[in-house]
Amino acid sequence: MARKPAVRKTAAAHKPATAPASKVPKKKLKTAVEPSSITVAPQTAPAVRHEAESVSLIDKKKPRKKAEDGEAKTKRDVLPPISRIRASLEAPAALPKPATPAKTEAAPPPPKEAPGVIADGTTAAAPPAPEAETETQKVILIKPPIVVKQLASELGLKPHQLIAELMTYNIFANINQTIEPDIASKICESHGFVLEKERREKGGGVHKIEQVVVAPPPPVIEKEEELKPRAPIITFMGHVDHGKTTLMDAIRKTRVAAGEVGGITQHIGAYSVDRNGAKITFIDTPGHAAFTAMRARGANVTDIVVLVIAADDGLMPQTIEAINHAKAAPHVKIMVALNKIDLPGANIDRVKKQLQEHGLTPEDWGGETIVCPVSATKGTGIDQLLEMMTLQAEVMELKASPTATPRGTVIEAQVEAGRGPTATVIVQMGTLKTGDPFICGDYSGKVKSLLDDRGQPIREAGPSTAVKVLGFTGLPNAGDELLVMESERSTKTLSDERLEEKRANKLTLPQRATLESLLEAADGKKVLRIVLKCDAQGSLEALVGALQQIESKKVDLEIIHSAVGPISESDILLASASDAVVVGFNVKVEAMAVPVAKRESVQVKLYSIIYELLDQIKEAMAGLLEPEHRETVIGHAEVKQVFQLSRGIVAGCLVTDGRVPRAACARVLRKRQPVYDGGISTLRRFQDDVKEVRSGLECGIRLGDFSEYQVGDVIECYQLEAVAQKL
C-alpha cells in the first residue's frame, strides 16, 4: 500500500514540473527573479525529457514560419515576432548555465544529446540555420526552356497565380507553355529570388558557348630552320602513243635493278625512286585529263611536268594540250623527254623547233627548257633524265616543314572491298601519323592505317611522301585537301556543316563565264577567254589570225587553247578551270563532253560561218563594256503663268518646239542656267491628264517637288539613251 501514494506523488510531481514550463513565456518577471527554479528542473530526468519533446515541436515549427514568410512579418508591426520574445527569455536563462555543471554532475550529458532536442540547445543553434536556408533558396536553377508550371512550383505559387502575374506583362500563356528567360527573371526578382539559367556544376546547363569549328589555316613558318628539303613531285604527261607508260616501266626497272625490295603496284597512282640518296616522287596519272581535273579543283601538287614526246612523231594535238595545261598551272616547271630516239625516223631538231614555236626553247638553243633524249625500250638516257630531275629540284629549292600541321592532297580515291573508301594522298607539309583525325573535302575520318607505294604498312609519312590512307567516312574527290585537326569531334562537326551546305547548294550551280558576263583581270581590264576548236588546220589558223587582229584598248581576247577536232571532255575541263567559253567551228561535241559541260556549267558556242563567229566574238567583247548614257533633247516649253492650286503650284506653259511627253525627264532653265532637274509628275491639258503635248499647245506642268516657278522660265524635256560602247 505504500507504493501507490509514491506513484501518485510522482504523477503529481510531473504536473507542477510541466505547468511552469508552459507558463514561462507569459511570466517574464518570475523567470528573471527565480532562476533557480529553471536550473532545478533539469535535475529530474523524466521531466527534462518531457519538456524537451514538447519544446522541440514548437522550435521546429517556428523557424520554418520565419523562413517562409519572414519578410512579410517584419513588414506587419501588429504583434512582435515570437522569436524576439523567446530571445529575450533565453538571454537571461543562458547566463546561469555555466553554474549548473558545478552543482550537479548529471547535467553535462543532456547538452551532448541536446543540440537537436533540448530547448536551450536548439534555440541557440536554430536562428542561423534558417538564414542559411534562405540564402540557398534565394537562387532558382531552371534548365531552359522555362515552363510556367515548373516556375510556379519553384516559386511556391499556384499556376493560376503565376498566369495572372504574366498577364501584367501582356503575356498570355497556359500552364504547359514556355516563357522567355528575361520575363521569368523579372518575376523571380519580384518574389525575392534570383533566376540562374545555367547549372553551377561543371558541364551543366544548356547555355554553353558554341565554338565555331573552322578548318585550320595554312601554318605560317616563322623560322627558316623548320623548313627541310623535300623530294620533288613529278607528273608525266603527253600523247598516249609516245611511250609514256613504257618510260615509267623503264624507271621502275632501274629502281628494281638498283636493289630496291618489292614491286610497285600499278593502281596506287604514285611511287618513289631513290637516286643517289635523293628521293623522287612520281604521280602515275593516266593522262592530261586527270591533271586538268586536279587543277580545276585547285590542287597544285606537281612541281615538275615531264612532257614525253616521240622523236619520230613530234608534237601531237594532245601534247600541245598538255603544254597548255602545264603552263596554266602556277609554279610548275616543264621538262621534255624525247622518247624513241633509237628509231630510224627520229628527228630531234624538228621536235626542238616545234617546242620553240610553243614557247619552250631548249637549253642548247639558249632557252630554259631541259630536253633529255631517252629510249625507254633500250634504257638509254634514263639515268641522265633522273639526274636532270634531281638537278631541277635543287634549283627550285623545294622545302617543307615536317613539324607543321599535316596537310596533303588526294591524287585518286577508290572503294576497296574490306577496306572501304581509301585514297592515295601526297603529304605536302607536316608528318601524317596513324590515329590523326582529319577532314578531307566534305568527309571526316581518322587515319586507321598508312600504306606506302609497296603496300607495306608504315607509321608516319613526311612531306612529298605518297601513301594510301584508310579511315575515310566517305569517298573524297581527286584534288581534295586533307587537313589534320585537333579532335575527332571538331572534324565530325565540320564535316556535317559542309555536307549540309552541299545539300543546300545542290540546286545552285556555280556561275561560270558566258559570252554575256564580264571577267575582271588583275589590272581592271576586262578579258574574254575562249577555247577554240575547228574542223581543219587551215580554218584554225585563219580564225586565230582573225581573232588576234581584233584590237581593243578596253577588252582583251585570250585564246587559252586552240586545236583541231571535236570538243572533248578535256576541253570542257580546261574551260571550267580557266573560266573560259568553248567556241567550235564546224565541229561537234563528243557524247562524253555533254554531261560534263552541264555539270561544270561551261557555255559551248557552235558556228558554221566564219564571219558570224567573228561578229559574235566582237559583240561579246563589246558586250563586256558598260553602255554610255547620252541625252537627247525632245522639246521646250515656256512658263506663261504660275497657278497656286490646292494640290500644289503648277506652271502654265506653252510648248514652243518639239513635244513634252509625260514619261520624259525635264529641267528648269532660268536665264539659260539649270535650276532644277527631275521628272514630270503632272502633265495636264485643261482638266485631263495627257501622255504628251505637241508644239504650239498649252498645258499645265508640275515637276516633282519643285515649286519656285517664275514667268519666263524654260522647261527643257530630254531622254536618256543607252549607247553601247565600241571596241
DARACOR-V427927 format. One record per residue. N is the residue number from 0. PHI is phi in degrees with one decimal (NA if undefined). OMEGA is omega in radians with two decimals (none if undefined). D_FIRST is the distance of its C-alpha to the first C-alpha in Angstrom with 2 decimals. Layout:
N:PHI:OMEGA:D_FIRST
N:PHI:OMEGA:D_FIRST
This chain:
0:NA:-3.10:0.00
1:-75.8:-3.09:3.77
2:-74.4:-3.05:5.52
3:-64.4:3.11:5.89
4:-59.7:3.12:7.66
5:-64.5:3.11:9.48
6:-65.0:3.12:10.80
7:-63.4:3.14:11.85
8:-66.0:3.13:13.54
9:-68.1:3.08:15.37
10:-64.1:3.11:16.43
11:-68.4:3.13:17.54
12:-67.9:3.10:19.17
13:-65.2:-3.04:21.10
14:-66.0:3.11:22.67
15:-62.9:-3.14:24.25
16:-71.4:-3.11:25.45
17:-79.4:-3.06:27.30
18:-62.3:3.13:28.55
19:-64.7:3.14:30.89
20:-66.5:3.13:32.10
21:-74.7:-3.11:33.34
22:-93.5:-3.09:34.81
23:-62.9:-3.10:36.54
24:-60.3:-3.06:39.87
25:-81.4:-3.05:40.27
26:-100.3:-3.12:39.59
27:-76.8:-3.05:42.24
28:-68.2:-3.10:42.30
29:-64.8:-3.14:38.59
30:-66.8:3.12:38.77
31:-76.4:-3.08:41.87
32:-80.0:-3.05:40.58
33:-112.0:3.06:37.05
34:-72.7:-3.10:37.48
35:-66.7:-3.14:34.57
36:-65.4:-3.14:32.07
37:-75.6:-3.11:33.63
38:-74.1:-3.13:33.65
39:-72.3:-3.05:30.01
40:-56.2:3.14:28.94
41:-68.6:-3.13:30.04
42:-66.9:3.11:27.91
43:-85.8:-3.03:24.75
44:-63.5:-3.11:25.73
45:-61.4:-3.12:23.99
46:-65.1:-3.12:25.36
47:-63.9:-3.13:28.80
48:-64.6:-3.13:29.00
49:-66.6:3.11:28.01
50:-63.9:-3.11:30.64
51:-62.7:-3.13:33.17
52:-66.3:-3.07:32.90
53:-70.9:-3.09:33.35
54:-74.8:-3.09:36.19
55:-64.8:3.09:38.03
56:-64.1:3.13:38.56
57:-68.1:-3.09:40.24
58:-63.8:-3.12:42.22
59:-69.9:-3.10:43.65
60:-79.3:-3.01:44.81
61:-63.2:-3.10:46.34
62:-63.1:3.13:48.87
63:-62.9:3.11:50.06
64:-63.0:-3.13:50.91
65:-68.7:-3.11:52.71
66:-70.7:-3.08:54.56
67:-75.2:-3.10:55.70
68:-129.5:3.13:56.94
69:-68.5:-3.12:56.68
70:-66.1:-3.12:60.32
71:-64.5:-3.10:59.96
72:-70.7:3.12:57.07
73:-68.1:3.13:59.17
74:-76.3:-3.13:61.88
75:-84.2:-3.11:59.66
76:-103.3:3.14:58.79
77:-75.2:3.13:56.81
78:-123.3:3.08:53.36
79:-69.8:3.13:52.69
80:-64.2:-3.12:51.40
81:-64.6:-3.11:47.69
82:-61.6:3.11:48.60
83:-67.4:3.14:50.14
84:-62.5:-3.10:47.05
85:-68.6:3.12:44.82
86:-64.0:3.13:47.40
87:-69.4:3.11:47.38
88:-74.1:-3.04:43.59
89:-78.9:-3.13:43.50
90:-61.0:3.07:46.43
91:-71.3:-3.11:44.59
92:-71.1:-3.13:41.40
93:-77.8:-3.11:43.37
94:-67.9:-3.10:44.59
95:-75.6:-3.08:41.40
96:-59.6:-3.13:40.60
97:-59.8:-3.12:42.55
98:-78.3:-3.06:40.41
99:-64.7:3.13:37.06
100:-65.8:3.12:37.84
101:-74.2:-3.11:38.61
102:-74.2:-3.06:35.24
103:-127.5:3.11:33.07
104:-92.8:-3.13:34.09
105:-79.8:-3.08:31.69
106:-73.9:-3.07:33.79
107:-59.6:-3.11:36.97
108:-58.5:-3.12:35.66
109:-58.3:3.12:34.81
110:-61.0:3.09:38.43
111:-65.6:3.11:39.75
112:-83.2:-2.92:37.88
113:-75.2:-2.95:38.35
114:-51.3:3.10:42.06
115:-104.4:-2.98:41.41
116:-120.3:-2.97:37.82
117:-69.4:-3.05:36.84
118:-63.3:-3.08:38.14
119:-65.8:-3.12:39.90
120:-68.8:-3.06:41.67
121:-71.2:-3.10:42.79
122:-67.5:3.12:44.16
123:-74.8:-3.08:46.27
124:-94.0:-3.03:47.65
125:-71.5:-3.04:47.81
126:-59.0:3.12:50.80
127:-68.2:-3.10:53.49
128:-64.0:3.11:52.49
129:-62.5:3.14:53.49
130:-64.3:3.10:56.73
131:-64.6:3.12:57.62
132:-65.3:-3.13:56.84
133:-65.6:3.13:59.12
134:-65.5:-3.14:61.88
135:-71.9:-3.12:61.79
136:-78.0:3.11:61.47
137:-69.2:-3.09:64.49
138:-100.8:3.10:66.82
139:-110.7:3.12:67.44
140:-106.0:-3.14:69.14
141:-127.2:3.11:70.97
142:-86.8:3.12:73.55
143:-59.0:0.03:76.60
144:-72.3:-3.06:77.48
145:-90.6:-3.14:74.93
146:-93.6:-3.09:73.60
147:-59.8:-3.10:72.28
148:-63.0:-3.12:69.09
149:-67.0:-3.14:68.30
150:-66.5:3.13:69.02
151:-64.6:3.12:66.83
152:-66.9:3.11:63.85
153:-68.8:3.14:64.42
154:-81.4:-3.09:64.60
155:78.3:3.13:61.53
156:-108.7:2.99:63.65
157:-83.9:-3.06:64.26
158:-56.8:-3.10:67.69
159:-67.7:3.08:69.05
160:-68.0:3.12:68.24
161:-68.8:3.10:70.23
162:-63.1:3.11:73.04
163:-65.0:3.12:73.25
164:-71.0:3.09:73.44
165:-66.0:3.13:76.18
166:-65.4:3.09:78.17
167:-68.5:3.06:78.46
168:-95.8:-3.12:80.41
169:60.7:3.08:82.62
170:-119.8:-3.11:81.12
171:-111.9:-3.09:80.21
172:-134.1:3.08:78.21
173:-88.9:-2.97:75.79
174:-69.4:-3.07:72.54
175:-103.9:-3.13:74.26
176:-89.3:-3.12:77.26
177:-102.0:3.10:77.77
178:-127.3:-3.12:78.57
179:-70.8:-3.13:80.50
180:-62.8:-3.12:78.69
181:-68.5:3.08:80.02
182:-68.3:3.14:78.60
183:-63.4:3.13:75.23
184:-67.5:3.09:75.17
185:-64.6:-3.14:75.90
186:-65.4:3.12:73.02
187:-63.7:3.11:70.65
188:-64.9:3.13:71.78
189:-66.3:3.11:71.11
190:-98.7:3.09:67.48
191:84.8:3.13:67.12
192:-116.2:3.07:67.61
193:-117.0:-3.11:70.33
194:-92.9:3.05:71.93
195:-116.6:-3.08:73.04
196:-87.0:-3.13:75.31
197:-112.5:3.07:75.23
198:-73.3:3.12:72.45
199:-79.1:-3.14:71.68
200:-69.5:-3.12:71.43
201:-67.5:3.13:74.62
202:82.9:-3.13:76.74
203:-82.0:3.11:74.52
204:83.6:-3.13:75.92
205:-115.4:-3.10:79.20
206:-90.4:3.07:81.16
207:-85.3:3.12:82.77
208:-74.6:-3.12:86.22
209:-80.0:3.12:88.58
210:-87.5:-3.14:91.19
211:-75.8:-3.12:94.60
212:-86.8:-3.14:96.00
213:-126.2:3.10:99.67
214:-62.3:-3.10:102.05
215:-63.7:3.12:102.65
216:-73.0:3.09:105.95
217:-59.5:-3.09:108.64
218:-67.4:3.09:107.66
219:-93.3:-3.13:109.66
220:-83.3:-3.11:110.99
221:-82.5:-3.10:110.91
222:-101.9:3.10:112.05
223:-69.9:-3.12:115.29
224:-68.6:3.14:113.99
225:-68.6:-3.08:111.65
226:-77.4:3.12:114.68
227:-118.6:3.10:115.99
228:-61.3:3.14:119.16
229:-124.2:-3.11:118.58
230:-75.9:3.07:120.69
231:-73.3:3.09:123.03
232:-108.0:-2.97:122.28
233:-120.5:3.12:125.50
234:-118.0:3.08:126.25
235:-91.1:3.10:129.31
236:-136.4:3.12:131.08
237:147.8:-3.13:134.39
238:-70.0:-3.05:136.29
239:-65.4:-3.02:134.97
240:-92.9:-3.07:138.11
241:-98.5:3.01:138.74
242:86.8:3.13:136.81
243:-66.9:-3.13:133.53
244:-66.2:3.12:131.43
245:-64.0:3.11:133.97
246:-66.0:3.07:133.77
247:-64.3:3.11:129.99
248:-62.8:3.13:130.38
249:-65.3:3.10:132.86
250:-66.0:3.10:130.40
251:-65.4:3.11:127.77
252:-63.0:3.10:130.21
253:-62.4:-3.12:130.84
254:-67.5:-3.14:127.15
255:-66.8:3.13:126.73
256:-65.9:3.14:129.83
257:-75.8:3.04:128.34
258:102.6:3.11:125.66
259:-71.8:-3.10:122.76
260:-91.1:3.02:120.32
261:90.1:3.09:119.56
262:-98.1:-3.10:121.21
263:-115.3:3.13:120.70
264:-76.2:-3.03:119.27
265:-71.9:-2.97:121.43
266:-84.3:-3.14:118.73
267:-63.1:3.11:116.81
268:96.4:3.12:119.22
269:-154.7:3.11:119.36
270:-153.8:-3.05:120.08
271:-123.9:3.09:120.90
272:-130.8:3.06:123.85
273:-97.7:-3.13:124.03
274:-125.8:-3.13:127.37
275:54.3:3.12:127.79
276:84.8:3.12:124.13
277:-96.4:-3.09:124.19
278:-96.3:3.10:122.14
279:-127.8:3.14:123.55
280:-105.8:3.14:121.50
281:-109.8:3.02:123.37
282:-104.2:-3.09:122.30
283:-92.1:3.12:123.62
284:-84.2:-3.13:124.13
285:-70.9:-3.14:126.02
286:169.1:-3.09:128.30
287:-70.8:-3.09:128.64
288:-63.0:3.13:126.57
289:-65.8:3.12:123.31
290:-63.7:3.12:124.28
291:-66.0:3.13:124.86
292:-62.7:3.10:121.53
293:-65.5:-3.12:119.78
294:-67.7:3.11:121.69
295:-63.5:3.10:120.89
296:-93.3:3.05:117.17
297:82.3:-3.12:117.78
298:-98.1:3.12:117.53
299:-99.6:-3.06:119.93
300:-90.1:-2.97:119.22
301:-73.4:3.05:122.76
302:-96.4:-3.09:124.52
303:-129.8:3.05:127.86
304:-107.6:3.10:129.59
305:-101.9:3.09:132.18
306:-87.1:3.12:134.84
307:-93.9:-3.08:136.30
308:-124.6:3.08:139.91
309:-76.7:-3.08:142.41
310:-68.3:-3.13:145.61
311:-87.3:-3.12:147.79
312:-93.2:-3.08:146.14
313:82.3:-3.10:145.39
314:-77.4:3.10:143.02
315:-104.0:-3.10:141.79
316:-54.8:3.14:140.00
317:-70.6:3.07:136.54
318:-67.1:3.11:137.44
319:-63.4:3.10:138.34
320:-64.0:3.11:135.11
321:-64.0:3.09:133.18
322:-62.7:3.13:134.97
323:-64.1:3.10:133.87
324:-62.8:-3.09:130.26
325:-67.0:3.12:130.29
326:-68.2:-3.12:131.88
327:-70.7:3.13:129.32
328:-79.5:-3.10:126.42
329:-76.3:3.06:125.89
330:57.4:3.14:126.00
331:-121.6:3.07:127.58
332:-93.5:-3.09:130.60
333:-112.0:3.00:133.15
334:-117.8:-3.11:134.86
335:-122.6:3.03:137.49
336:-111.9:3.13:137.87
337:-84.1:-3.08:141.37
338:-92.3:3.07:140.89
339:62.2:3.11:143.54
340:-75.9:-3.13:146.05
341:-82.8:-3.14:147.36
342:-76.1:-3.11:148.81
343:-66.7:-3.09:152.57
344:-90.1:-3.10:152.10
345:-72.5:3.13:149.80
346:-135.1:-3.03:150.95
347:-70.1:-3.10:148.69
348:-64.4:3.12:150.77
349:-64.8:3.13:150.60
350:-67.0:3.12:146.80
351:-64.2:3.10:146.68
352:-64.8:3.10:148.94
353:-64.0:3.10:146.65
354:-64.1:3.14:143.63
355:-66.3:3.10:145.45
356:-65.1:-3.13:146.11
357:-100.3:3.02:142.36
358:85.7:3.11:141.54
359:-114.5:-3.11:140.74
360:-85.5:-3.14:143.46
361:-64.3:-3.12:143.47
362:-65.5:-3.12:143.21
363:-72.7:3.05:146.68
364:-104.1:3.09:148.04
365:92.9:-3.14:146.42
366:-103.2:-3.10:143.14
367:-117.7:-3.08:139.49
368:-84.4:3.12:138.83
369:-81.9:3.13:138.52
370:-118.9:-3.11:140.56
371:-119.2:3.03:140.17
372:-76.6:-3.10:142.52
373:-135.7:3.01:140.67
374:-134.4:-3.06:141.14
375:-70.6:-3.08:137.97
376:-73.9:-3.11:139.65
377:-96.5:3.07:141.35
378:79.8:3.14:138.68
379:-84.9:3.07:141.07
380:82.1:-3.09:139.89
381:-73.1:3.10:136.16
382:-62.3:3.11:135.48
383:-64.7:3.12:137.31
384:-62.5:3.12:135.31
385:-64.7:3.13:131.99
386:-66.5:3.13:133.29
387:-69.2:3.05:134.31
388:-63.2:3.13:130.88
389:-64.4:3.14:129.27
390:-65.6:3.11:131.77
391:-63.4:3.12:131.16
392:-66.7:3.10:127.41
393:-65.9:3.11:127.94
394:-65.9:-3.13:130.06
395:-72.9:3.14:127.37
396:53.0:-3.13:124.75
397:-78.1:-3.13:121.96
398:-134.7:3.09:118.58
399:-154.1:-3.14:114.94
400:-94.9:3.11:111.56
401:-77.2:-3.11:109.59
402:-99.3:-3.13:106.39
403:-74.7:3.08:106.31
404:-63.7:-3.03:104.23
405:-62.1:3.04:105.87
406:-137.9:3.12:108.19
407:-149.9:-3.14:110.45
408:-127.9:-3.12:112.66
409:-78.0:3.08:112.65
410:-87.7:3.04:116.05
411:-153.7:-3.10:115.24
412:-137.4:3.13:112.18
413:-153.5:3.08:111.61
414:-103.2:-3.11:108.90
415:-109.3:3.14:108.77
416:-66.7:3.13:107.08
417:86.8:-3.13:103.91
418:-115.4:-3.10:104.07
419:79.3:-3.13:103.98
420:-68.1:3.07:105.74
421:-127.5:-3.12:107.57
422:-144.9:3.01:109.96
423:-88.9:-3.02:112.56
424:-121.5:2.99:111.85
425:-103.9:-3.12:113.92
426:-75.1:-3.11:111.75
427:-95.2:3.08:113.34
428:-150.0:-3.11:111.04
429:78.2:3.13:107.91
430:-126.2:-3.14:106.68
431:-81.0:-3.08:105.15
432:-123.0:3.09:102.39
433:-68.3:-3.13:100.32
434:97.8:3.14:97.10
435:-74.2:3.00:98.48
436:-77.8:-3.05:97.43
437:-144.6:3.00:100.48
438:-123.9:-3.12:101.83
439:-136.4:-3.08:105.24
440:66.4:3.13:106.71
441:-97.5:-3.00:104.12
442:-117.7:3.08:102.07
443:-102.9:3.13:99.57
444:177.8:3.10:98.91
445:-138.0:-3.06:97.96
446:-66.5:3.10:100.44
447:-85.1:-3.10:99.45
448:-156.7:3.07:102.60
449:-120.6:3.13:105.93
450:-120.0:3.12:109.08
451:-82.8:-3.07:112.34
452:-69.8:3.07:115.85
453:-94.0:-3.12:115.82
454:84.5:-3.13:112.60
455:-90.9:3.14:110.59
456:-71.2:3.09:107.11
457:-129.7:-3.08:106.86
458:-88.2:-3.09:103.95
459:-149.5:-3.12:105.67
460:-136.9:-3.13:108.91
461:-87.4:-3.13:110.66
462:-61.1:3.13:113.17
463:62.0:3.10:116.15
464:-104.8:3.11:114.48
465:-94.2:-3.12:114.65
466:-135.5:2.99:111.51
467:-97.6:-3.05:110.03
468:-105.3:3.05:106.56
469:-111.3:3.10:103.91
470:128.0:3.11:100.81
471:-79.5:3.02:102.08
472:-87.2:3.10:100.07
473:-151.1:-3.09:103.31
474:-84.3:3.12:107.04
475:-78.8:3.10:108.57
476:-94.3:3.06:112.13
477:-66.5:-3.11:114.95
478:102.1:3.10:115.09
479:-67.9:-3.12:111.38
480:-94.6:3.10:109.91
481:-97.8:-3.11:106.99
482:-118.5:3.07:104.61
483:-86.4:-3.11:101.73
484:-117.3:-3.00:98.63
485:-75.0:-3.03:95.35
486:-137.6:3.10:92.90
487:-68.2:-3.14:92.97
488:-62.8:-3.14:90.97
489:-67.1:3.11:93.67
490:-67.6:3.13:96.43
491:-68.0:3.11:94.71
492:-62.0:-3.14:94.12
493:-65.8:3.11:97.76
494:-65.4:3.11:98.94
495:-62.8:3.12:96.97
496:-63.6:-3.12:98.43
497:-68.1:3.11:101.96
498:-66.4:3.10:101.62
499:-65.6:3.11:100.26
500:-65.8:3.12:103.17
501:-66.0:3.09:105.55
502:-65.1:-3.11:104.23
503:-68.0:-3.09:104.58
504:-96.8:-3.08:108.13
505:-67.4:-3.10:109.26
506:-84.9:-3.12:111.34
507:-93.9:-3.12:112.80
508:-86.8:3.08:115.70
509:-66.0:-3.11:116.93
510:-81.2:3.08:119.84
511:-83.7:-3.12:122.80
512:-73.3:3.01:126.14
513:-123.6:3.14:128.42
514:-64.4:-3.10:131.92
515:-92.4:-3.11:130.56
516:-87.3:-3.11:127.81
517:-114.8:-3.13:128.50
518:-119.8:-3.11:127.63
519:-89.7:3.06:127.46
520:-87.8:-3.07:128.81
521:-65.9:-3.12:127.67
522:-89.1:3.13:130.40
523:86.4:3.13:129.64
524:-84.1:-3.09:132.69
525:-78.9:-3.05:132.14
526:-128.6:3.02:132.82
527:-112.7:-3.11:133.51
528:-104.4:-3.13:132.95
529:-135.6:2.95:134.46
530:-113.1:-2.98:134.79
531:-106.3:3.06:138.26
532:-127.6:-3.12:139.25
533:-128.1:-3.10:142.77
534:-90.6:-3.11:144.74
535:-141.5:-3.10:147.59
536:-68.2:-3.13:148.23
537:-64.9:3.12:151.07
538:-66.8:3.10:149.06
539:-63.6:3.12:146.17
540:-63.6:3.14:148.51
541:-65.4:-3.13:149.96
542:-67.9:-3.14:146.54
543:-62.0:3.12:145.21
544:-64.0:-3.13:148.37
545:-68.2:-3.14:148.22
546:-70.1:3.13:144.53
547:-72.8:3.11:145.08
548:-81.6:3.10:147.89
549:-72.5:-3.10:145.49
550:-100.1:3.11:145.33
551:-156.1:3.09:142.62
552:-86.8:-3.05:141.28
553:-105.1:-3.07:138.07
554:-130.9:3.07:137.03
555:-104.6:3.05:137.35
556:-108.3:-3.10:137.92
557:-120.6:3.09:136.51
558:-92.5:-3.08:137.45
559:-72.6:-3.08:134.71
560:-152.1:3.08:136.24
561:-135.6:-3.09:139.41
562:-158.1:3.12:140.47
563:-103.1:3.10:142.29
564:129.0:-3.13:140.44
565:-68.7:3.13:137.75
566:-75.5:-3.04:134.57
567:-103.8:-3.14:132.09
568:-65.8:3.14:128.38
569:-66.9:3.07:128.99
570:-63.7:3.13:130.92
571:-65.1:3.14:127.93
572:-65.6:3.10:125.58
573:-64.8:3.11:127.98
574:-66.0:3.12:128.22
575:-66.4:-3.13:124.44
576:-70.9:-3.06:123.94
577:-105.8:-3.09:126.59
578:55.0:-3.10:125.95
579:-119.0:3.09:129.44
580:-111.8:3.13:131.21
581:-91.2:3.14:132.98
582:-116.4:3.14:136.54
583:-117.6:3.13:138.55
584:-122.3:-3.13:142.29
585:56.8:3.10:143.58
586:-129.4:3.11:140.63
587:-117.4:3.11:137.62
588:-100.1:3.14:133.95
589:-64.3:-3.09:132.70
590:-62.8:-3.13:130.10
591:-72.9:-3.08:127.55
592:-84.0:-3.09:128.04
593:-64.2:3.11:127.25
594:-64.6:3.12:123.43
595:-66.3:3.12:123.35
596:-64.1:3.10:125.09
597:-69.3:-3.11:122.58
598:-68.3:-3.10:119.63
599:-86.9:3.13:120.96
600:57.5:3.10:122.23
601:-100.9:-3.13:125.73
602:-84.4:3.13:128.58
603:-118.7:3.12:131.65
604:-114.2:3.14:134.98
605:-114.4:-3.14:137.89
606:-132.7:3.08:141.50
607:-122.3:3.11:144.85
608:-116.3:-3.03:147.23
609:-66.8:-3.12:147.56
610:-69.5:3.10:148.35
611:-64.2:3.12:145.32
612:-63.5:-3.13:143.15
613:-63.4:3.14:144.67
614:-65.2:3.14:144.29
615:-65.4:3.12:140.65
616:-66.3:3.10:139.88
617:-63.0:3.12:141.62
618:-65.6:3.12:139.70
619:-66.4:3.10:136.44
620:-66.3:3.10:137.23
621:-69.7:3.13:138.16
622:-68.6:3.07:135.05
623:-70.2:-3.12:132.93
624:-84.1:3.11:134.26
625:-74.3:-3.11:132.69
626:-70.4:3.07:135.10
627:-94.1:3.14:136.72
628:-101.9:3.13:136.38
629:-122.7:3.13:139.56
630:-93.7:3.05:140.17
631:-127.3:-3.12:142.72
632:-74.2:-3.07:143.74
633:-100.2:-3.09:144.00
634:-171.3:3.14:145.10
635:-130.0:3.06:145.01
636:-136.0:-3.11:144.14
637:-103.7:-3.14:144.97
638:-77.0:3.13:142.64
639:-98.3:-3.10:144.60
640:-157.1:3.14:141.83
641:-109.0:-3.12:138.10
642:-111.8:3.09:135.91
643:-106.1:-3.10:132.44
644:-106.1:3.14:130.48
645:-67.3:-3.13:126.83
646:-82.3:-3.12:126.21
647:145.8:-3.12:127.81
648:-91.6:-3.09:131.18
649:-120.9:3.11:133.87
650:-97.5:3.03:137.29
651:-83.7:-2.96:140.23
652:-121.9:3.01:142.51
653:-123.4:-3.14:145.87
654:-73.3:-3.08:146.22
655:-86.0:3.12:149.28
656:-151.3:3.12:149.60
657:69.0:-3.12:147.88
658:-146.7:3.12:144.73
659:-120.1:3.10:141.19
660:-83.5:-3.11:138.64
661:-67.9:-3.04:135.06
662:-89.3:-3.07:133.54
663:-84.1:2.99:135.62
664:-86.6:-3.09:134.64
665:-145.5:3.04:136.23
666:-134.2:3.14:136.75
667:-98.0:3.12:137.96
668:-107.6:3.09:141.05
669:-122.2:-3.05:141.89
670:55.7:3.08:145.19
671:65.8:3.09:145.03
672:-111.1:-3.13:141.67
673:-69.5:3.14:138.56
674:-104.6:-3.09:135.93
675:-146.6:3.10:133.49
676:-137.2:-3.12:133.08
677:-175.7:-3.12:130.96
678:-107.4:3.12:131.03
679:-85.8:3.14:132.22
680:-91.9:-3.14:129.31
681:-139.6:3.05:131.40
682:-135.2:-3.07:134.98
683:-129.1:2.98:136.25
684:-123.7:-2.93:139.59
685:60.1:-3.10:139.43
686:-104.4:-3.03:136.03
687:-107.1:2.99:135.75
688:-76.8:-3.11:134.18
689:-125.0:3.12:136.77
690:-85.7:-3.05:136.72
691:-158.4:3.09:139.99
692:-126.0:-3.08:142.64
693:-85.3:-3.12:146.24
694:-65.3:3.11:148.84
695:89.2:-3.12:150.28
696:-106.2:3.11:147.27
697:-97.9:-3.12:144.78
698:-160.7:3.05:141.01
699:-108.8:-3.06:137.74
700:-124.8:2.98:135.92
701:-127.7:-3.07:132.48
702:-104.5:3.03:131.55
703:46.8:3.13:127.85
704:-103.9:3.14:126.30
705:-79.8:-3.10:129.63
706:-135.3:-3.07:130.60
707:-97.0:3.11:133.14
708:-74.8:3.03:136.27
709:-134.3:3.13:139.56
710:-66.0:-3.11:142.85
711:105.5:3.07:145.10
712:-65.4:3.11:142.38
713:-112.7:3.08:143.22
714:-99.6:-3.10:140.60
715:-101.8:3.13:141.47
716:-100.5:-3.13:140.04
717:-147.6:3.09:139.73
718:-125.2:3.07:138.16
719:-97.3:3.14:136.57
720:-112.6:3.09:138.01
721:-85.8:-3.12:136.55
722:-109.5:-3.13:139.42
723:-67.8:3.12:138.83
724:-75.0:3.11:139.76
725:-106.4:-3.14:142.54
726:-69.6:none:142.58
